[in-house]
Amino acid sequence: MNSNATSAPLQEIVEAEGHLIDSHIMERIFDTVVEYQGRFEVQHFHIGRTNSEPSRLRLRVEAPSVETMNRMLAQLIGLGCSPTEGGDIECRMVEKDCCAPEDFYSTTNQRTLVRLNGGWVDVEKQRMDATIVVDGGGASCRRLRDLRAGDAVVVGMRGIRVIPESKERDRNQFAFMSNGVSSERQVETAVRQTAALMKQIKAEGKKIVIVAGPVVIHTGGAPPLAALIHKGYVDALLAGNALGVHDIESSLLGTSLGVRTADGRLEEHGHRNHMRAINAIYHAGGIRKAVQSGKLTSGVMCECVKAGIPFVLAGSLRDDGPLPDTITDMNAAQDAYAAHIRDAGLILCLGSMLHSIAVGNMSPSWVKLVCVDINPAVVTKVSDRGTGQAVGVVTDVGLFLDMLNRSLEAA
């Protein structure tokens, strides 16, 4: 820190670069300084004149104490500011497995760089709520539980640069992507633009990952989702045990949660059908063997097996059975999710608040995420939990999938 006298305010020079005005980042920087009882002076500001040219800001900030300055810098770094003085990052060694130094830097899902040997290096495996481990000339995010004694962990705020995702300057392309939540009357537009985005992602050779809750089955979304898998628009399916159970129940017995999918009427003794479905899969030796033997011939899980699409079913405390394919170790399930999210270009979350939040927390900010749910609180909560790139579409999930499948068929 720079200080002319003990009683003088602490000062720092910070710089930021990007689409600072379009994305409202500059006003958030100013608001943050004021929020922490600080003062700022703009020393230099250059406005980008084209879509590709970034704006640049250099700011002198003051704070009344070291503690306040550190807290302020922590927030400013998350907005893309980096102190101009201080040199390379500081690291400390892990002394005990799973135990980081007290002042470790906790990551966001934004693109992050660290200064090593005077140069800026990209942090790999970007995700929120992780540490940064330096190994040789590189750096990567690592969860607390994966730290091992001897790892060099970044501490403090020096030598760290975060690059927030910028708001699209092309107002005509995927316009709904700039809105946090899309209301009912915008669903048709959201569907068309999601379909266009899916085609773009596939053309770029990136993966589309589906995160789905059991409501997909209850609302009649299984056939269109199976069709999307068959057409090659799905590269991985991430879900809980319940989706697999009710999809298989629907395929084998024609009910979902005991309700007939054909006419919505309650099946007599239908309450036990999901247990019958689980039992049938155990008899078959698992979902894949059930498909291979001809026991399971339709549905989302069947289509995944036939198309060779990987799926992960994560268990929970409330699961019945669960299916033999369900991963009941939560750490192992999270690792399996993370492996399929890697290199994704689009994540489509369908009717599952907890799984959507979890996947958002694992995903870097440059991966597009569309969250569809009938409850607007769900799509809002996904963004509130740190997944700022999430776009919400408030509608019935089954209806959305049917419209999306038809839109891709018509194109």
C-alpha positions in Angstrom: 0.0 0.0 0.0 1.1 3.6 -0.6 0.8 6.0 2.3 2.4 9.4 2.8 1.6 9.5 6.5 0.1 7.3 9.2 -3.1 9.4 9.3 -3.3 9.9 5.5 -5.8 7.9 3.5 -4.3 4.7 1.9 -4.1 5.0 -1.9 -4.0 2.6 -4.8 -3.9 3.0 -8.6 -6.0 0.5 -10.4 -6.7 -0.1 -14.1 -9.6 -1.8 -15.9 -10.1 -2.7 -19.6 -13.1 -3.9 -21.6 -16.6 -2.8 -22.6 -16.9 -0.8 -19.4 -19.8 1.4 -20.4 -22.0 -1.2 -22.3 -21.8 -3.7 -19.5 -22.3 -1.0 -16.7 -19.0 -2.1 -15.2 -17.6 1.4 -14.8 -20.5 2.6 -12.7 -20.3 -0.5 -10.5 -16.6 0.3 -10.0 -17.4 3.8 -8.8 -20.3 2.6 -6.6 -18.0 0.0 -5.0 -15.4 2.6 -4.0 -18.2 4.8 -2.4 -19.7 1.8 -0.7 -16.5 1.2 1.2 -16.2 4.8 2.3 -13.5 5.5 -0.3 -12.8 8.2 -2.8 -11.7 8.0 -6.4 -10.1 10.1 -9.0 -10.2 9.2 -12.7 -6.7 9.7 -14.0 -7.3 8.4 -17.5 -10.3 7.1 -19.5 -10.3 6.0 -23.1 -13.7 5.1 -24.8 -13.6 2.3 -27.3 -14.9 3.5 -30.6 -15.7 0.2 -32.3 -17.4 -3.1 -31.2 -14.0 -4.7 -30.8 -12.1 -1.8 -29.3 -12.1 -1.9 -25.4 -12.4 1.1 -23.1 -9.6 1.7 -20.6 -9.8 3.2 -17.2 -7.1 4.2 -14.7 -8.4 5.2 -11.3 -6.8 6.4 -8.1 -8.7 5.1 -5.1 -8.4 6.0 -1.4 -9.6 4.1 1.7 -9.5 5.1 5.4 -7.8 1.9 6.6 -5.8 -1.2 5.4 -8.7 -3.5 6.2 -11.2 -1.4 4.2 -8.7 -1.0 1.3 -8.3 -4.8 1.1 -12.0 -5.4 1.2 -12.5 -2.7 -1.5 -9.7 -4.2 -3.7 -11.3 -7.7 -3.4 -14.5 -6.3 -4.9 -12.7 -4.2 -7.5 -10.7 -7.1 -8.7 -13.9 -9.0 -9.3 -15.0 -6.1 -11.5 -11.9 -6.4 -13.7 -9.7 -3.8 -11.9 -6.0 -4.7 -11.1 -3.6 -2.7 -9.0 -0.8 -1.3 -11.1 1.9 -1.8 -8.4 2.9 -4.8 -6.4 4.5 -7.1 -9.0 3.9 -10.8 -9.2 1.4 -12.8 -7.2 2.3 -14.1 -3.8 2.0 -17.8 -3.0 2.2 -19.8 0.2 2.7 -23.6 0.5 -0.1 -25.8 1.7 1.1 -27.5 4.9 -1.8 -30.0 5.3 -4.0 -31.7 2.7 -7.3 -29.8 2.1 -6.1 -26.8 4.2 -5.3 -23.6 2.3 -3.5 -20.7 3.9 -5.9 -18.3 5.7 -5.6 -15.5 3.2 -6.0 -17.6 0.1 -7.6 -15.9 -3.0 -11.1 -17.3 -3.6 -11.9 -17.4 -7.3 -15.0 -16.3 -9.3 -16.2 -17.9 -12.5 -14.8 -15.0 -14.5 -11.7 -15.3 -16.7 -8.7 -14.8 -14.5 -5.0 -14.1 -15.1 -2.1 -14.1 -12.6 1.2 -12.3 -13.0 4.1 -14.7 -13.0 7.7 -13.7 -13.7 6.5 -10.3 -14.9 4.0 -11.7 -17.4 0.2 -12.5 -17.3 -0.8 -16.2 -17.4 -4.3 -17.5 -17.8 -5.7 -19.5 -14.9 -6.9 -22.9 -16.2 -10.0 -24.9 -15.2 -11.8 -21.6 -14.2 -14.6 -22.0 -11.7 -16.0 -20.1 -8.7 -15.2 -20.8 -5.1 -11.8 -22.4 -5.7 -8.1 -21.6 -4.9 -5.5 -20.9 -7.5 -2.5 -23.3 -7.5 0.7 -22.4 -9.3 2.7 -25.2 -10.7 5.8 -24.4 -12.8 4.9 -21.7 -15.2 1.1 -22.2 -15.1 -1.8 -21.8 -12.7 -5.2 -23.5 -12.3 -8.2 -23.5 -10.1 -8.4 -26.2 -7.5 -11.0 -27.0 -4.9 -10.2 -27.0 -1.2 -10.7 -30.8 -1.0 -8.2 -31.3 -3.8 -5.3 -29.4 -2.2 -2.3 -31.4 -1.2 0.6 -30.5 1.1 3.3 -28.7 -0.9 0.9 -27.0 -3.3 1.7 -23.3 -4.0 -1.5 -21.4 -3.4 -2.1 -17.8 -4.4 -2.7 -15.5 -1.4 -3.7 -11.8 -1.1 -4.9 -9.6 -4.0 -1.7 -8.7 -5.8 -0.9 -9.8 -9.3 -4.5 -10.9 -10.1 -6.6 -9.7 -13.0 -10.2 -10.7 -13.5 -11.9 -10.1 -16.9 -15.7 -9.8 -16.5 -17.8 -11.0 -19.4 -18.9 -8.1 -21.6 -22.4 -7.4 -22.7 -22.9 -8.2 -26.4 -22.6 -5.0 -28.5 -24.5 -6.6 -31.4 -28.0 -5.8 -30.2 -29.7 -7.9 -32.9 -28.0 -11.2 -32.3 -29.6 -13.3 -29.5 -31.2 -10.2 -28.0 -32.9 -12.1 -25.3 -29.5 -13.1 -24.0 -29.1 -9.6 -22.7 -32.2 -10.0 -20.5 -32.0 -11.7 -17.1 -35.4 -13.3 -17.2 -37.6 -13.7 -20.3 -41.4 -13.5 -19.6 -44.1 -15.7 -21.0 -44.9 -13.5 -24.0 -41.3 -13.8 -25.1 -41.1 -17.6 -25.1 -41.4 -18.1 -28.9 -38.6 -15.6 -29.5 -36.5 -17.2 -26.8 -37.1 -20.7 -28.4 -36.1 -19.5 -31.8 -33.0 -17.8 -30.5 -32.0 -20.8 -28.4 -32.4 -23.0 -31.5 -30.2 -20.7 -33.4 -27.6 -20.6 -30.6 -27.6 -24.4 -30.5 -26.9 -24.6 -34.2 -24.1 -22.1 -33.8 -22.5 -23.9 -30.9 -22.6 -27.2 -32.8 -21.1 -25.5 -35.9 -18.2 -24.2 -33.7 -17.5 -27.8 -32.6 -18.5 -27.1 -28.9 -20.6 -29.2 -26.6 -24.2 -28.7 -25.6 -24.9 -30.1 -22.1 -28.5 -30.7 -20.8 -29.2 -30.4 -17.1 -32.7 -31.7 -16.4 -35.1 -32.3 -13.5 -37.9 -34.9 -13.3 -40.4 -32.2 -14.3 -39.2 -32.7 -17.9 -40.9 -36.1 -17.7 -44.0 -34.9 -15.8 -44.7 -32.2 -18.3 -44.4 -34.4 -21.4 -40.9 -33.2 -22.3 -39.4 -36.7 -22.6 -40.3 -37.3 -26.3 -38.9 -33.9 -27.6 -35.8 -34.2 -25.4 -35.2 -37.8 -26.7 -35.6 -36.4 -30.2 -33.0 -33.7 -29.6 -30.6 -36.4 -28.4 -31.3 -38.5 -31.5 -30.6 -35.5 -33.7 -27.2 -34.9 -32.2 -28.0 -31.7 -30.3 -27.1 -33.1 -26.9 -23.5 -34.1 -25.9 -24.1 -35.0 -22.2 -27.1 -35.3 -19.9 -26.7 -34.3 -16.2 -29.6 -35.1 -13.9 -30.7 -36.6 -10.6 -31.9 -40.1 -9.9 -35.5 -38.9 -10.2 -35.3 -38.0 -13.9 -34.0 -41.5 -14.7 -36.6 -43.2 -12.5 -39.6 -41.4 -13.9 -38.4 -41.5 -17.5 -38.0 -45.3 -17.2 -41.4 -45.5 -15.3 -43.0 -43.7 -18.2 -41.4 -45.9 -20.8 -42.1 -49.2 -19.1 -45.5 -48.5 -17.4 -46.9 -45.4 -19.1 -47.0 -43.3 -15.9 -44.9 -40.6 -14.2 -45.3 -40.4 -10.4 -48.2 -42.8 -10.9 -50.1 -40.5 -13.3 -50.8 -41.8 -16.7 -48.9 -39.8 -19.3 -51.5 -40.4 -22.0 -54.5 -38.8 -20.3 -53.3 -37.4 -16.9 -55.4 -39.7 -14.9 -54.2 -41.4 -11.7 -53.3 -45.0 -12.3 -54.7 -47.5 -9.8 -51.9 -48.5 -7.4 -49.7 -46.2 -9.5 -47.8 -44.9 -6.5 -45.6 -48.0 -6.6 -44.8 -47.8 -10.3 -41.5 -45.9 -9.8 -40.4 -48.7 -7.5 -41.4 -51.2 -10.1 -39.3 -49.3 -12.7 -36.2 -49.3 -10.4 -36.7 -53.0 -9.7 -36.9 -53.8 -13.4 -33.6 -52.0 -14.0 -31.9 -53.9 -11.2 -33.1 -57.1 -12.7 -31.7 -56.1 -16.1 -28.3 -55.2 -14.6 -28.5 -51.4 -15.2 -29.9 -48.9 -17.7 -27.5 -49.8 -20.6 -28.1 -53.5 -20.2 -31.9 -52.9 -20.1 -31.6 -51.1 -23.5 -29.3 -53.7 -25.0 -31.6 -56.6 -23.9 -34.7 -54.9 -25.3 -36.3 -54.4 -21.9 -36.1 -50.5 -22.2 -37.1 -49.4 -25.7 -38.0 -45.7 -25.5 -37.5 -42.5 -23.5 -34.6 -40.2 -22.7 -32.4 -42.7 -21.0 -32.9 -45.2 -23.8 -32.0 -42.6 -26.4 -28.8 -41.7 -24.5 -27.7 -45.3 -24.6 -28.6 -45.8 -28.2 -26.9 -42.6 -29.3 -23.8 -43.2 -27.1 -24.4 -40.0 -25.2 -22.9 -40.0 -21.7 -25.2 -39.3 -18.8 -24.7 -38.7 -15.1 -27.4 -39.4 -12.5 -26.5 -37.8 -9.1 -28.1 -39.2 -6.0 -29.6 -37.3 -3.1 -30.9 -38.0 0.5 -34.5 -38.4 -0.6 -33.9 -40.9 -3.5 -35.9 -44.2 -3.7 -33.8 -47.1 -4.8 -31.8 -45.5 -6.3 -31.2 -46.8 -9.8 -28.0 -48.9 -10.0 -26.5 -46.3 -12.4 -26.9 -43.4 -9.8 -23.8 -42.0 -8.2 -24.5 -41.7 -4.5 -21.1 -40.3 -3.5 -21.7 -36.5 -3.8 -18.0 -35.7 -4.4 -17.8 -38.3 -7.2 -21.1 -37.0 -8.7 -19.8 -33.5 -8.7 -16.5 -34.6 -10.4 -18.5 -36.4 -13.0 -20.6 -33.3 -13.7 -17.5 -31.1 -13.9 -15.8 -33.5 -16.4 -18.8 -33.2 -18.9 -19.1 -29.4 -18.4 -15.5 -28.9 -19.5 -15.3 -27.5 -23.0 -19.1 -26.9 -23.1 -20.3 -24.0 -25.2 -23.9 -24.1 -24.0 -25.6 -25.5 -20.9 -29.4 -25.8 -21.1 -31.0 -26.2 -17.6 -34.5 -27.6 -17.6 -36.6 -27.5 -14.5 -34.1 -28.2 -11.7 -33.1 -25.5 -9.3 -30.5 -27.3 -7.3 -28.7 -28.9 -10.2 -28.9 -25.7 -12.2 -27.2 -23.8 -9.4 -24.6 -26.5 -9.0 -23.7 -26.6 -12.7 -23.6 -22.8 -12.8 -21.1 -22.8 -9.9 -18.9 -25.2 -11.8 -19.0 -23.3 -15.1 -16.8 -20.5 -16.3 -18.6 -17.2 -17.1 -18.0 -17.5 -20.9 -20.1 -20.6 -21.2 -23.7 -19.6 -22.1 -26.3 -20.9 -19.8 -30.1 -20.9 -20.5 -32.3 -21.8 -17.5 -35.9 -22.8 -18.2 -38.5 -23.1 -15.4 -42.1 -22.3 -14.7 -41.1 -20.6 -11.5 -39.4 -17.2 -12.0 -37.8 -17.5 -8.6 -35.7 -20.4 -9.9 -34.2 -18.6 -12.9 -33.5 -15.6 -10.7 -31.9 -17.6 -8.0 -29.5 -19.2 -10.5 -28.1 -15.7 -11.4 -28.2 -14.6 -7.7 -25.9 -17.5 -6.8 -23.1 -16.1 -8.9 -23.9 -17.4 -12.4 -24.2 -13.9 -14.0 -24.2 -15.2 -17.5 -27.4 -17.2 -17.0 -30.5 -16.3 -19.0 -33.9 -17.3 -17.7 -36.9 -18.3 -19.7 -40.1 -18.6 -17.6 -42.4 -21.2 -19.1 -43.5 -24.8 -18.9 -40.5 -27.0 -19.6 -42.4 -29.6 -21.6 -43.8 -26.8 -23.8 -40.4 -25.2 -24.3 -38.8 -28.5 -25.3 -41.6 -29.3 -27.8 -41.3 -25.8 -29.3 -37.5 -26.1 -29.4 -37.6 -29.5 -31.1 -40.1 -28.2 -33.7 -38.0 -25.1 -34.3 -34.9 -27.2 -35.0 -36.9 -29.5 -37.3 -38.2 -26.5 -39.3 -34.7 -24.9 -39.7 
